[in-house]
Amino acid sequence: MKTQDLFKVLEQYTDKSLLFEYATNLLVGANYHITEVKHMAIDSVDCGSNKESWNETIIQLWESPKELGKTEFMSVEKALSILKKVGSMKPYDFESEVKFEYSNATFHTAQLFVNDFEIQNNNLIFKLAVQKTDCKAKETCGVPVKNERVLTSDEPCCSPDGNCC
C-alpha cells in the first residue's frame, strides 16, 4: 500500500477504531502507540550489480507495558492526527510504500506490508504481512524462476499422471 492510499483509507474511516492484524487472527494489543515514523530513502545495489533507489514510510507500533489489559484501541482520528503532525514536520513521499514495524514477546521485529484492510463492526483493521526476501537478479545470478501453476475450479487436484497437490 502506498502512503497516499493509507491516508485515503484513514480519512474515510475517522469514526472507527484502528487495529492491526500482524499474523492470522493475531492483533497488535490495544495498548499500542505510534512511536516513530521513518521517512526512508533506500539506495541499493543488488547481487546482479543493478542499482535501485526508492522511498519507504515506516510506522513503528509499540505496546506499552504500562497499559497491559487495555481494551480500547486507538481511534483512526487520533492516528491520523499523529501522522499529519509528522507530515507537517517532515513531508511524506506519498508514492512510497508504507510498512509497519512491530514486535512483541512472541513475534520477531519485522517491517510488515499492508496486504489489505477490512471494516469489522466499528473497527478498521489493517491486515499486515511479512514479505520474504528474494533475489532481484535471478536471471543474472542463474537462479531458475519457477512458474507456479494455478488450478482452475474445474480441474481435479490430482490427475492420473500423479500430479497431486
C-alpha positions in Angstrom: 0.0 0.0 0.0 1.3 3.4 -0.9 1.4 6.1 1.8 -1.2 8.2 -0.1 -3.6 5.1 0.0 -3.1 4.7 3.7 -4.1 8.4 4.2 -7.1 8.0 2.0 -8.3 4.9 3.9 -7.7 6.6 7.3 -9.6 9.8 6.2 -12.5 7.7 5.0 -13.0 5.9 8.4 -12.1 8.5 11.1 -15.1 7.3 13.2 -13.6 3.8 13.6 -11.0 2.2 16.0 -7.7 1.3 14.4 -6.5 -2.3 14.7 -3.6 -4.1 13.1 -3.5 -7.8 12.4 0.2 -8.8 12.3 -0.4 -12.5 11.7 -3.6 -14.5 11.0 -6.0 -13.8 13.8 -3.3 -12.0 15.9 -3.8 -8.4 16.7 -1.4 -5.8 18.0 -2.5 -5.1 21.5 -4.9 -2.2 22.3 -2.0 -0.7 24.3 -0.1 0.2 21.2 1.4 3.6 20.5 2.7 5.0 17.2 6.3 5.7 18.5 8.1 6.7 15.3 7.6 7.5 11.6 10.6 6.9 9.4 10.9 8.5 6.0 13.4 6.2 4.5 15.4 6.7 1.3 16.8 3.3 0.1 19.7 3.4 -2.3 20.8 -0.2 -3.1 22.8 -2.4 -5.3 21.6 -6.0 -5.8 23.6 -9.1 -6.3 23.4 -8.6 -10.1 25.1 -5.2 -9.8 21.8 -3.4 -10.5 21.4 0.0 -8.8 18.0 0.8 -7.4 16.5 3.5 -5.2 13.1 4.1 -3.6 11.5 5.6 -0.6 9.5 4.0 2.2 7.4 5.2 5.0 7.8 3.1 8.1 5.4 3.5 11.0 6.6 1.9 14.3 4.0 0.4 16.6 4.9 -0.4 20.2 2.9 -1.9 23.0 3.2 0.0 26.3 3.8 -2.3 29.3 2.1 0.3 31.5 -1.1 -0.2 29.6 -1.4 -4.0 29.7 -5.0 -5.1 29.7 -6.2 -2.0 27.9 -9.2 -2.9 25.7 -10.0 0.3 23.9 -8.0 0.7 20.7 -6.6 4.0 19.3 -9.1 5.8 17.1 -8.4 6.3 13.4 -8.9 10.0 14.0 -6.1 10.1 16.7 -3.7 8.0 14.5 -4.4 10.3 11.5 -3.7 13.4 13.7 -0.4 11.9 14.7 0.6 11.1 11.1 -0.5 14.6 9.9 1.6 16.2 12.6 4.6 14.2 11.5 3.9 15.2 7.9 3.9 18.9 8.9 7.4 18.4 10.4 8.8 16.1 7.7 6.9 15.8 4.4 5.8 12.4 3.2 6.6 10.9 -0.2 3.0 9.8 -0.8 4.2 7.5 -3.6 6.3 5.5 -1.2 5.4 2.0 0.1 4.1 2.1 3.7 5.2 -0.5 6.2 4.5 -1.0 9.9 7.4 -2.0 12.2 6.3 -4.2 15.1 7.3 -6.9 17.5 6.2 -8.4 20.8 7.4 -11.1 23.2 6.4 -13.9 20.8 6.8 -12.2 17.4 10.1 -11.1 15.9 10.7 -7.5 14.9 9.6 -7.1 11.4 8.6 -4.4 8.8 5.2 -5.6 7.7 3.5 -4.7 4.5 -0.2 -3.8 4.3 -1.8 -6.7 2.4 -5.4 -5.4 2.8 -7.8 -3.8 5.2 -11.4 -4.5 6.3 -14.1 -2.9 8.3 -15.5 -5.1 11.0 -18.1 -3.6 13.3 -16.7 -0.3 14.5 -13.1 -1.3 13.6 -10.7 -0.5 10.7 -8.4 -3.5 10.6 -5.2 -3.4 8.6 -4.0 -6.8 7.6 -0.2 -6.9 7.8 2.2 -9.5 6.4 5.9 -10.3 6.2 7.3 -10.3 2.7 10.1 -12.9 2.3 13.5 -11.8 1.0 14.1 -12.6 -2.7 16.9 -12.3 -5.3 16.1 -9.4 -7.6 18.7 -10.6 -10.2 17.7 -14.2 -10.7 18.4 -14.2 -14.4 21.9 -12.6 -13.9 22.7 -15.0 -11.0 21.5 -18.1 -12.8 18.6 -18.8 -10.4 15.8 -20.6 -12.1 12.4 -18.8 -12.0 9.6 -21.2 -11.0 6.3 -20.8 -12.8 3.6 -21.9 -10.4 0.6 -23.5 -12.0 -2.8 -22.3 -10.7 -5.6 -24.8 -10.8 -8.9 -23.7 -12.0 -12.0 -24.7 -10.0 -13.0 -27.3 -12.7 -9.6 -29.0 -12.6 -9.1 -32.0 -10.3 -6.5 -31.6 -7.6 -5.0 -35.0 -8.5 -4.7 -36.4 -12.0 -3.9 -40.0 -13.3 -0.3 -39.0 -14.1 0.4 -38.5 -10.3 0.1 -34.7 -10.4 -1.3 -34.2 -6.9 -1.4 -31.0 -4.9 
